[in-house]
Amino acid sequence: MFTDKVKILIKAGDGGNGAVAFHREKYIASGGPDGGDGGKGGDIVFEVDDNLSTLNDFKYKRKYKAQKGADGQGGHKNGRKGENLVIRVPLGTVIRETSTGTVMSDMSTHEPFIAAKGGRGGWGNSHFATATRQAPRFAKSGAPGEEWEVELELKLLADVGLLGFPNVGKSSFISVVSEAKPIIADYHFTTITPVLGVVDMGGGTSFVIADIPGLIEGASEGIGLGHEFLRHVDRCRLLLHIVDVSGSEGRDPIEDFEKINLELERFNPSLAKRPQIVAGNKIDLADDEQLARFRKYIEEKGYMYFEMCAPIYEGTKEVINAVAAELSKLPPIERYEAQEIPLEAIAEKAGNKFTVTVEDGIYFVEADWLWKVLCKCDLDDYESLQYFQRVLQSSGVIDKLREMGICEGDTVSIYDFEFDFVE
């Protein structure tokens, strides 16, 4: 079964906890705090694997968790960093955060993508030693790793999408113009998964063509197999529409042509405006009147039109030459731009829940969502800092601090960010 859309849960490793320890050595009194920091948690990293062509592996495993950072130890020994977890996906996989629909990455290149960052290790008690607090008996817990529910959607990277009703000759065409070897038989829905073929034009020029299976009337509404694969047409720069011009299936070729284009428009209006070349196939079964009628109709619509008989290579060279010439005028395959996940959505999704604890006059604020917000803020930038303060205010953190008796000048610690409270 071809799987091209799944939802999975990814969780980066939590940071290790800082250690509470004191130096102990003969003849050295009051050695002082020497607790080490916790190690950083492992990241969740997506990488493209050219050997994969579907998302089938994700049907059986839906949760992915990276390794936790090790806790710190005495003697200023920091914890070991957690190992990254690498998740391999096919080329063309789009990663979205499910609650907002934000595109996190389009895996259309071989550049790795860090989807969830591991939590930073907590500070050991040696960080909290001051002139007035010489023996701090507390340390920081490690920050939680980022956690997201993401949707993986495979959108094939093909220059040309083959369109047409079942049994019009798409598989025959792709088999004779490329090295692809699809199943070819005289019955409907022979092809049940998208088939990619590379067409070599010589001189170092080539393009990728995709046979999009199962398109019938009503495909955009879930009828037949086509609705499963229409998403793979999204990236195609050019559409090659193959029609059984002989009507050998008992259908009218003009109606076939219009019905498929209507399904494209219903699925995505921009697809109906995509450049399209029409190829009338099975000319060996058509009479002169049928050929003339269809040619006249298509050319009056303004489409480039060719006639062919794919199994015996008749007319196929002229078709691919026209396709190559048209592709040379078109922009590259569409890539989706990555977007920032709205910070407000992160807090709202978690219900603005947080905890505040007090240790030796320091107010520690913790919340998984707050760590995510903090990671995405540049606290050296004034506007970003102002935004972070507004998040603290709107989420109720500031009100909670006041309720617990915080005074101006007291220290607030949010993971590895500390500031003095100001009214």
C-alpha positions as CSV (number, residue, x, y, z in Angstrom):
1,M,0.0,0.0,0.0
2,F,1.3,3.4,-1.0
3,T,1.3,5.8,2.0
4,D,2.0,9.5,1.3
5,K,0.4,11.3,4.3
6,V,0.9,10.5,8.0
7,K,0.9,12.2,11.4
8,I,3.6,11.4,13.9
9,L,4.7,12.7,17.4
10,I,8.3,13.9,17.7
11,K,9.9,14.7,21.1
12,A,13.5,16.0,21.4
13,G,15.5,14.8,24.4
14,D,15.2,16.7,27.7
15,G,18.2,18.4,29.1
16,G,20.0,16.6,32.0
17,N,19.6,18.0,35.5
18,G,22.3,20.1,37.1
19,A,24.0,18.6,40.1
20,V,24.1,19.8,43.7
21,A,27.6,18.9,45.0
22,F,30.3,20.4,47.2
23,H,34.1,20.0,46.8
24,R,35.5,17.5,49.4
25,E,39.2,17.2,49.7
26,K,41.5,16.6,52.6
27,Y,43.1,19.7,54.1
28,I,40.7,21.9,52.0
29,A,37.9,23.3,54.2
30,S,34.8,24.7,52.6
31,G,35.7,23.7,49.1
32,G,32.5,25.3,47.8
33,P,29.9,24.1,45.3
34,D,31.1,22.2,42.3
35,G,28.0,20.7,40.8
36,G,28.3,20.2,37.0
37,D,25.7,21.1,34.4
38,G,23.4,18.6,32.8
39,G,23.9,17.6,29.2
40,K,21.8,19.0,26.3
41,G,19.1,16.7,25.0
42,G,19.3,15.2,21.5
43,D,17.6,16.9,18.6
44,I,15.1,15.3,16.2
45,V,16.6,15.7,12.7
46,F,14.9,14.9,9.4
47,E,17.1,13.8,6.5
48,V,16.2,12.8,2.9
49,D,16.9,9.2,1.9
50,D,16.9,8.6,-1.9
51,N,16.1,4.9,-1.3
52,L,12.7,5.8,0.1
53,S,9.7,6.5,-2.1
54,T,6.8,6.3,0.3
55,L,5.9,7.0,4.0
56,N,5.0,3.4,4.7
57,D,7.4,3.0,7.6
58,F,5.5,5.6,9.6
59,K,2.3,3.5,9.5
60,Y,3.8,1.3,12.2
61,K,5.7,3.7,14.4
62,R,4.1,7.0,15.3
63,K,6.2,8.3,18.2
64,Y,9.8,9.3,18.0
65,K,11.9,10.4,21.0
66,A,15.5,11.5,21.1
67,Q,17.9,10.7,23.9
68,K,17.9,12.7,27.2
69,G,21.0,14.5,28.3
70,A,22.9,13.0,31.2
71,D,22.7,14.7,34.6
72,G,25.7,16.7,35.9
73,Q,28.0,15.4,38.6
74,G,30.2,16.7,41.3
75,G,33.7,18.0,40.5
76,H,32.3,20.3,37.8
77,K,31.6,17.3,35.6
78,N,29.0,18.2,33.0
79,G,26.6,15.5,31.8
80,R,26.9,13.9,28.4
81,K,24.9,15.3,25.5
82,G,22.0,13.1,24.3
83,E,22.3,11.6,20.8
84,N,20.3,13.1,18.0
85,L,17.5,11.0,16.5
86,V,17.6,11.0,12.7
87,I,14.3,10.4,10.9
88,R,14.7,9.5,7.2
89,V,12.0,10.6,4.6
90,P,11.6,10.5,0.8
91,L,12.6,13.5,-1.2
92,G,9.7,15.9,-1.5
93,T,8.2,15.4,1.9
94,V,6.6,18.5,3.4
95,I,6.6,18.7,7.2
96,R,3.8,20.7,8.9
97,E,2.9,21.4,12.5
98,T,-0.6,20.0,12.8
99,S,-2.3,22.4,15.2
100,T,-1.5,25.5,13.1
101,G,-0.8,23.9,9.7
102,T,2.5,25.8,9.6
103,V,5.0,24.5,7.1
104,M,8.1,23.7,9.1
105,S,10.2,22.4,6.2
106,D,10.0,21.2,2.6
107,M,12.5,18.3,2.3
108,S,13.2,19.0,-1.4
109,T,16.9,19.1,-0.9
110,H,19.4,16.9,0.9
111,E,20.0,19.5,3.7
112,P,19.1,18.1,7.1
113,F,16.3,19.8,9.1
114,I,16.2,20.1,12.9
115,A,12.5,19.8,13.6
116,A,12.7,19.7,17.4
117,K,15.6,21.0,19.5
118,G,16.8,19.2,22.6
119,G,16.4,20.9,25.9
120,R,19.4,22.6,27.4
121,G,21.1,21.1,30.4
122,G,20.2,22.5,33.8
123,W,22.9,24.5,35.7
124,G,24.7,22.9,38.6
125,N,24.8,24.6,42.0
126,S,28.2,26.1,41.2
127,H,26.5,28.7,39.0
128,F,24.4,30.1,41.9
129,A,27.3,30.8,44.2
130,T,27.6,34.5,45.1
131,A,29.2,36.5,47.9
132,T,26.1,36.3,50.0
133,R,25.1,32.8,48.9
134,Q,28.3,30.7,49.2
135,A,26.7,27.3,49.6
136,P,23.7,27.0,47.3
137,R,21.9,23.7,47.8
138,F,19.9,23.8,44.7
139,A,20.4,23.4,41.0
140,K,18.3,23.7,37.8
141,S,16.4,20.9,36.2
142,G,17.1,20.3,32.5
143,A,14.9,22.1,30.1
144,P,12.3,19.9,28.2
145,G,13.0,19.1,24.6
146,E,10.7,20.5,22.0
147,E,7.6,18.3,21.3
148,W,5.4,18.6,18.2
149,E,2.8,16.6,16.4
150,V,3.7,16.9,12.8
151,E,2.1,15.9,9.5
152,L,4.3,14.4,6.8
153,E,3.0,14.7,3.3
154,L,4.8,13.4,0.3
155,K,4.5,15.6,-2.8
156,L,6.5,14.0,-5.6
157,L,9.2,16.2,-7.3
158,A,8.3,15.8,-10.9
159,D,8.5,18.2,-13.8
160,V,5.6,16.7,-15.7
161,G,2.4,15.1,-14.5
162,L,0.6,12.6,-16.7
163,L,-3.2,13.0,-16.5
164,G,-6.0,11.0,-18.0
165,F,-8.7,8.4,-17.3
166,P,-7.7,4.8,-16.5
167,N,-6.6,2.7,-19.4
168,V,-5.9,5.6,-21.8
169,G,-2.3,4.6,-22.2
170,K,-0.4,6.6,-19.6
171,S,1.6,3.6,-18.4
172,S,2.5,2.6,-22.0
173,F,3.7,6.2,-22.7
174,I,5.9,6.5,-19.6
175,S,7.4,3.0,-20.3
176,V,8.5,3.9,-23.8
177,V,9.9,7.4,-23.1
178,S,11.7,6.5,-19.9
179,E,13.3,3.6,-18.0
180,A,10.2,3.3,-15.8
181,K,8.6,-0.2,-15.9
182,P,5.0,0.2,-14.7
183,I,2.5,-2.7,-14.8
184,I,0.6,-2.5,-18.1
185,A,-2.6,-4.4,-18.6
186,D,-6.0,-4.0,-20.4
187,Y,-8.1,-3.2,-17.3
188,H,-8.8,-0.2,-15.1
189,F,-6.6,0.9,-12.2
190,T,-3.6,-1.2,-13.3
191,T,-1.4,1.5,-11.8
192,I,-2.2,2.0,-8.1
193,T,0.8,4.0,-7.1
194,P,2.4,7.1,-8.7
195,V,5.2,6.0,-11.1
196,L,8.3,8.3,-11.7
197,G,10.3,8.1,-14.9
198,V,13.4,10.1,-16.0
199,V,13.3,11.1,-19.7
200,D,16.8,11.6,-21.1
201,M,16.9,14.1,-23.9
202,G,20.6,13.7,-24.5
203,G,23.3,16.3,-24.1
204,G,22.9,16.2,-20.3
205,T,19.3,17.3,-20.5
206,S,16.5,15.3,-18.8
207,F,13.3,15.8,-16.9
208,V,11.1,13.7,-14.5
209,I,7.7,12.6,-15.5
210,A,5.0,11.2,-13.1
211,D,2.1,8.9,-13.9
212,I,-0.7,10.0,-11.6
213,P,-3.0,7.0,-11.4
214,G,-6.7,6.5,-10.8
215,L,-8.1,9.9,-12.0
216,I,-11.8,9.6,-12.7
217,E,-14.9,11.8,-12.4
218,G,-15.4,12.7,-8.7
219,A,-11.7,12.1,-7.8
220,S,-11.5,15.4,-6.0
221,E,-14.4,14.3,-3.7
222,G,-12.8,10.9,-2.9
223,I,-14.2,8.7,-5.7
224,G,-11.8,6.2,-7.1
225,L,-8.1,6.3,-6.4
226,G,-7.3,9.8,-7.8
227,H,-8.1,11.8,-4.7
228,E,-5.2,10.0,-3.0
229,F,-2.7,11.2,-5.6
230,L,-3.9,14.6,-6.8
231,R,-1.5,16.2,-4.3
232,H,1.4,14.9,-6.4
233,V,0.3,17.1,-9.3
234,D,0.8,20.2,-7.1
235,R,4.5,20.5,-7.8
236,C,4.4,19.6,-11.5
237,R,5.5,22.5,-13.8
238,L,3.7,21.1,-16.8
239,L,0.7,18.7,-17.3
240,L,0.6,16.2,-20.1
241,H,-3.0,15.2,-20.6
242,I,-3.4,11.8,-22.4
243,V,-6.8,11.1,-23.9
244,D,-8.1,7.9,-25.6
245,V,-9.1,9.7,-28.9
246,S,-10.8,6.5,-30.2
247,G,-13.3,6.3,-27.4
248,S,-12.5,2.5,-27.1
249,E,-13.9,2.5,-23.6
250,G,-17.3,3.7,-24.8
251,R,-16.6,7.3,-23.5
252,D,-16.5,10.6,-25.5
253,P,-12.8,11.8,-25.5
254,I,-14.0,15.5,-25.3
255,E,-16.0,14.7,-22.2
256,D,-13.1,12.8,-20.7
257,F,-10.8,15.8,-21.3
258,E,-13.3,18.3,-19.6
259,K,-14.0,16.0,-16.7
260,I,-10.4,15.6,-15.7
261,N,-9.8,19.3,-15.9
262,L,-12.8,19.9,-13.8
263,E,-11.4,17.6,-11.1
264,L,-8.1,19.5,-11.1
265,E,-9.9,22.8,-10.7
266,R,-12.0,21.4,-7.8
267,F,-9.0,20.1,-6.1
268,N,-6.8,23.2,-6.6
269,P,-7.9,26.1,-8.8
270,S,-4.3,26.9,-9.7
271,L,-3.9,23.5,-11.3
272,A,-6.4,24.3,-14.0
273,K,-4.2,27.2,-15.0
274,R,-1.0,25.1,-15.2
275,P,0.5,24.8,-18.7
276,Q,-0.9,21.7,-20.4
277,I,-0.1,19.7,-23.5
278,V,-2.7,17.3,-24.9
279,A,-1.9,14.0,-26.5
280,G,-4.5,12.0,-28.3
281,N,-3.6,8.3,-27.9
282,K,-4.8,5.1,-29.6
283,I,-5.0,6.7,-33.0
284,D,-4.7,3.2,-34.5
285,L,-8.3,2.5,-33.2
286,A,-9.8,5.9,-34.3
287,D,-11.2,6.9,-37.7
288,D,-10.5,10.1,-39.5
289,E,-13.7,11.8,-38.3
290,Q,-12.9,11.1,-34.6
291,L,-9.3,12.4,-35.0
292,A,-10.4,15.6,-36.8
293,R,-13.3,16.3,-34.3
294,F,-11.0,16.0,-31.3
295,R,-8.1,17.9,-32.8
296,K,-10.4,20.8,-33.8
297,Y,-11.9,21.0,-30.3
298,I,-8.5,21.0,-28.5
299,E,-6.8,23.5,-30.8
300,E,-9.8,25.8,-30.5
301,K,-9.2,25.7,-26.7
302,G,-5.7,26.9,-27.4
303,Y,-3.8,23.8,-26.3
304,M,-0.8,22.3,-28.0
305,Y,-2.0,19.0,-29.5
306,F,-0.3,15.8,-30.7
307,E,-1.4,12.4,-31.9
308,M,0.3,9.2,-31.0
309,C,0.1,5.4,-30.6
310,A,2.3,4.9,-27.5
311,P,2.9,1.1,-27.6
312,I,4.5,1.3,-31.1
313,Y,6.3,4.6,-30.4
314,E,4.4,6.4,-33.1
315,G,4.3,10.2,-32.3
316,T,5.9,9.8,-28.8
317,K,9.2,11.5,-29.8
318,E,7.3,14.6,-31.0
319,V,5.4,14.7,-27.7
320,I,8.5,14.6,-25.5
321,N,10.4,17.1,-27.7
322,A,7.5,19.5,-27.2
323,V,7.4,18.8,-23.5
324,A,11.2,19.5,-23.2
325,A,10.8,22.7,-25.2
326,E,8.0,23.9,-23.0
327,L,9.8,23.1,-19.7
328,S,12.8,25.2,-20.8
329,K,10.5,28.2,-20.6
330,L,9.0,27.5,-17.2
331,P,10.3,28.3,-13.7
332,P,11.8,25.5,-11.4
333,I,9.7,23.0,-9.4
334,E,7.8,24.7,-6.6
335,R,9.2,24.6,-3.1
336,Y,7.2,25.5,0.0
337,E,8.7,28.2,2.1
338,A,9.3,27.3,5.8
339,Q,7.3,29.4,8.3
340,E,7.7,30.2,11.9
341,I,5.1,28.6,14.2
342,P,3.0,31.4,15.9
343,L,4.2,31.7,19.5
344,E,0.7,32.5,20.7
345,A,-0.5,29.2,19.4
346,I,2.2,27.4,21.3
347,A,1.0,28.9,24.6
348,E,-2.7,28.5,23.9
349,K,-2.3,24.9,22.9
350,A,-0.7,24.1,26.3
351,G,-3.5,26.0,28.1
352,N,-0.9,28.5,29.5
353,K,-0.1,26.1,32.3
354,F,3.1,26.7,34.3
355,T,4.7,26.2,37.7
356,V,6.5,28.7,39.9
357,T,8.8,27.6,42.7
358,V,11.1,29.7,45.1
359,E,14.6,28.6,46.1
360,D,16.8,31.0,48.2
361,G,14.9,34.0,46.9
362,I,15.0,33.0,43.2
363,Y,11.7,32.5,41.5
364,F,11.9,29.6,39.1
365,V,9.2,29.5,36.3
366,E,8.8,26.3,34.3
367,A,6.5,25.2,31.5
368,D,7.1,23.1,28.4
369,W,5.4,25.7,26.2
370,L,7.4,28.5,27.8
371,W,10.6,26.8,26.8
372,K,9.4,26.6,23.2
373,V,8.6,30.3,23.2
374,L,12.0,31.1,24.8
375,C,13.8,29.1,22.1
376,K,12.2,31.2,19.4
377,C,12.9,34.6,21.0
378,D,16.1,36.6,20.5
379,L,16.4,38.1,23.9
380,D,19.2,40.4,22.7
381,D,16.7,42.1,20.4
382,Y,14.6,44.7,22.1
383,E,11.4,44.0,20.2
384,S,11.7,40.3,20.8
385,L,12.3,40.9,24.5
386,Q,9.2,43.1,24.7
387,Y,7.2,40.4,23.0
388,F,8.4,37.8,25.5
389,Q,7.4,40.1,28.3
390,R,3.9,40.4,26.8
391,V,3.7,36.6,26.6
392,L,4.5,36.4,30.4
393,Q,1.9,39.0,31.1
394,S,-0.9,37.5,28.9
395,S,-0.3,33.9,30.2
396,G,-0.6,35.0,33.8
397,V,3.0,34.4,34.8
398,I,3.5,38.0,36.1
399,D,0.3,37.9,38.1
400,K,1.3,34.6,39.7
401,L,4.7,36.1,40.7
402,R,3.0,39.0,42.3
403,E,0.6,36.6,44.1
404,M,3.6,34.8,45.5
405,G,5.0,37.9,46.9
406,I,7.8,38.8,44.5
407,C,9.4,42.2,45.1
408,E,11.2,44.6,42.8
409,G,14.8,43.5,42.2
410,D,14.1,39.8,43.0
411,T,15.5,37.3,40.5
412,V,13.3,35.4,38.1
413,S,14.8,32.4,36.4
414,I,13.1,30.8,33.3
415,Y,15.4,27.9,32.3
416,D,18.7,29.6,31.3
417,F,17.2,33.2,31.2
418,E,17.4,35.3,34.3
419,F,16.2,38.8,35.0
420,D,15.5,41.1,37.8
421,F,11.8,41.7,38.4
422,V,10.7,45.3,37.8
423,E,7.2,46.7,38.6
